[in-house]
Amino acid sequence: MRIEDLVVSPEGGELVWLKGLGARYLINGEHTAGRLAVVEHPIKPRALASPMHTHEREDEISFVIAGRVGVQIGDQVLVAEPGTIVFKPRGIPHAFWNESEEQARVLEMITPAGFDNYFREMAVIYADSTTGMPDPQRAAALYAKYGLKLDVASIPQLIRAHNLRS
């Protein structure tokens, strides 16, 4: 393995956007034999990063680097500030959003790796959209591919409850 594969500069790593949620690739599953991936999520101000959803295959550990990140895990809601770690186990519905007017940043560890590729694939679906929303059939196929159950009905509820921008 080359040193370039082992060290990512502060400006390095591929960055893709899914509306208000960015995904900057830091450690890919290919580098860890599928055990772990690390992605940084910049989240635009007052953006819903992800509606309620459930992973079948992976756990996520989020470390808040900057900003105030709202998190819902099951029925519990909290605001995580810099230095906070949030564990989102597989099988438990969760959502997260930027609670503030400043960009937030979250370091996301995904284990096992694999789901990290979802962001890249969904970014293509968003880029192909003429409406600003992903094509429902393509999105559903991607959710199935990654064992992701998305609760679309939670989107307007979360936007209203937390004063987010749609």
SVG drawing of the C-alpha trace seen along z (x, -y; Angstrom):
<svg xmlns="http://www.w3.org/2000/svg" viewBox="-45 -31 49 39">
<polyline fill="none" stroke="black" stroke-width="0.4" points="0.0,0.0 1.3,-3.5 1.7,-6.2 -0.9,-8.3 -3.4,-5.6 -2.6,-5.8 -2.5,-9.6 -5.3,-12.1 -4.5,-15.8 -7.0,-18.2 -8.2,-19.2 -7.8,-15.6 -10.3,-12.9 -13.1,-12.8 -16.1,-15.0 -19.7,-14.3 -22.9,-16.1 -26.4,-14.9 -28.2,-18.2 -27.3,-19.4 -25.1,-16.4 -21.6,-16.0 -19.4,-12.9 -15.7,-13.3 -14.0,-9.9 -11.1,-9.5 -10.6,-5.7 -12.2,-3.4 -13.3,0.2 -10.7,1.3 -8.0,0.1 -9.3,2.1 -10.3,5.3 -13.9,4.2 -13.7,3.9 -14.1,0.1 -14.7,-3.1 -14.3,-6.6 -16.2,-9.5 -16.4,-13.1 -19.9,-14.7 -20.0,-18.4 -23.6,-19.4 -25.0,-22.7 -26.7,-25.1 -30.2,-23.9 -30.0,-21.0 -31.6,-17.6 -28.6,-15.4 -30.6,-12.1 -34.3,-11.3 -35.1,-8.4 -33.5,-5.3 -32.3,-1.9 -29.2,0.1 -29.4,3.8 -25.7,4.5 -23.6,1.9 -23.1,-0.2 -22.2,-3.9 -20.1,-5.8 -20.3,-9.6 -17.8,-12.1 -19.0,-15.7 -16.1,-17.9 -17.9,-21.2 -21.3,-22.6 -24.4,-21.4 -25.8,-18.2 -29.3,-17.0 -29.7,-13.3 -32.7,-11.0 -32.1,-7.4 -35.3,-5.5 -37.6,-7.9 -34.8,-9.7 -33.6,-13.1 -30.5,-15.0 -28.1,-17.7 -24.5,-16.7 -21.8,-19.3 -18.1,-19.1 -16.4,-16.2 -19.5,-14.1 -19.6,-10.6 -22.9,-9.1 -23.3,-5.3 -26.0,-4.3 -26.3,-0.5 -27.7,1.5 -31.3,2.3 -32.2,-0.9 -33.9,-3.8 -32.0,-7.1 -31.8,-10.5 -29.5,-13.5 -29.4,-17.2 -27.5,-20.4 -29.1,-22.2 -27.4,-25.6 -26.8,-28.4 -23.1,-27.3 -21.8,-24.4 -21.5,-21.3 -18.9,-18.5 -19.2,-14.9 -16.5,-12.2 -18.5,-9.0 -16.9,-5.5 -18.9,-2.8 -18.3,0.9 -18.2,3.1 -17.3,1.0 -19.4,1.0 -22.1,-1.5 -19.7,-4.3 -20.1,-3.7 -23.8,-4.6 -23.0,-8.3 -21.1,-8.3 -23.9,-6.3 -26.7,-8.5 -24.8,-11.7 -24.9,-10.5 -28.7,-9.9 -29.1,-13.5 -26.9,-14.9 -29.0,-13.2 -32.2,-14.7 -34.0,-17.5 -36.3,-18.1 -33.7,-18.3 -35.0,-15.1 -33.7,-11.6 -35.6,-9.4 -37.8,-7.2 -37.2,-4.0 -33.4,-4.4 -33.3,-5.5 -35.4,-2.4 -33.0,-0.1 -30.0,-1.8 -31.7,-1.4 -32.3,2.3 -28.7,2.8 -27.4,1.3 -29.9,2.8 -31.3,-0.6 -34.8,-1.2 -35.7,-4.9 -38.7,-6.5 -39.7,-9.1 -42.6,-10.2 -40.2,-11.4 -38.8,-14.2 -41.6,-16.8 -41.9,-15.9 -38.2,-16.5 -38.1,-19.7 -41.0,-21.1 -39.9,-19.9 -36.3,-21.2 -36.9,-24.3 -34.8,-22.9 -34.6,-24.1 -36.1,-21.7"/>
</svg>
